[in-house]
Amino acid sequence: MRLGVLGGTFDPPHYGHLHLAQVALDQLSLDRVLFVPAGQPPHKPDQPITPALHREAMVSLAIADDERFILSRADLDRPGPHYTADLLAILRRAYPEADLYFLMGSDSLAQFLTWHDPARIAAQAKLAVLPRPGWEADLEALEKAIPGIRDRIVWLEGSMMDVAGTEIRRRIAEGWPISGMVPPAVETYIRRHHLYGGQQP
């Protein structure tokens, strides 16, 4: 099995996430893509995060139209800190025969050496990277820090969609539309539960 892993806060899940998953699914001939909502991301210790039950529900709605997209609670069902290296170890035990591909944008790859135990991440999964305009990783620095990592990187063709959760949350709080940024079912859920300071229409 060829298994993609897309982790994130998903606060909220948006078309950028779905685009990355779809590109990886098609170009790498993946059997499944696991969408893994984070528990409490270590790099966001002081930022308020929407409760997991809402983020999990929104991910379920966002991926409902493609049976190859699977919601995983692997990160939500374990104690913190929620590091990617530990998550991948859990997934390797759950899917021992699978080839794992960790999906990310080139912005994440550019910051990869700041992650917790990046060498362990690269040892457990190949890094499937979709370019993001304005972000270019220093491959020489990566290779020097983690010898052999070049062989663990798979470049996807295309580019990341210019959609960000921060902008979506801001637009909702200010009463601006978010059509075209999130799936309709996710937008309905956000409005119904008054998330991000928005008001029910």
C-alpha positions, 0 to 999 in steps of 0.5 A: 500500500502507498499511503499519504499522510497529511497532518495539520491543525485543520482549523478549518480544513480548506481547499488548499489541503484538498488540492495537496492531497489530490495532487499527491494521490494522482501523481504518486498513485497513492491508495489512500491519504490519511488526514490527521488533525493535530492534537496540540501542535508544539509550534502553536503552544499559545495560540487558541485552537478550535476544539478537536471535536469541531476540527474532526467534524469539519475534516470529515465533511471536507473529505466525504466525497472521496473514499480514498481520503480517510480521517485518522484520529492517531494524533487526537487519541494520544497524549502530547506533545504531538510531534510528527516523528512520533505520529509517523511511528504510530502509523508505521505500527498501524500500517507495517506494510505501507510505504508512507509519504508525508505531504507538505508544501515547500514552505514546510520543507524550508523550515524542516530543520526546525521541526522536532527530530527531522531525521527521524521523520525522513527515515520513516516516510518519504517527503512529498513536497508541492512547491509554494511560490516564494518558498525554496528549501536549502537542499544543501543545508538539508543534506548536510544536516540529514545525509541522504535526505535528497533521496527521501524527497519526492517533488510534486508537479504544480503549486500550492493553492494560496489559501490559509486558515489564518485568512479564512478565520479573519474573513469570518470574524470580519463578516466577509465571504469564504466561498471558494476557500472551503467546501460548502459543507465546511462553511455551513458547519462553521456558520452553524456553530458560530466558529471564528467569531462569525455569525449565523446568516 
